[in-house]
């Protein structure tokens, strides 16, 4: 399967992409290469393959959520280059 320059331009318009003339040809070649690769995948016999919903059989393997303070307020400010009582001092970023 391959596509033409007109189809590429329509896809670019729908995707809100812009490229110059030199990049159009490269994008067209890359798109045709991707479509050829998909055609190769379509040629494979997958009739005996189960559909995959998740990549692993394990679901929601999470640790229990235990709230705790890992760093105290004083420890957090201890290595601050500049601080003002309870807060970090940082340069002004907004006018």
Buried (B, 14 or more C-beta within 10 A) or exposed (E): EEBEEEEBBEEBEEEEEEEEEEEBEEBBEEBBEEEEEEEEEEEEEEEEEEEEEEEEEEEEEEEEEEEEEEEEEEEEBEEEEEEEEEEEEEEEEEE
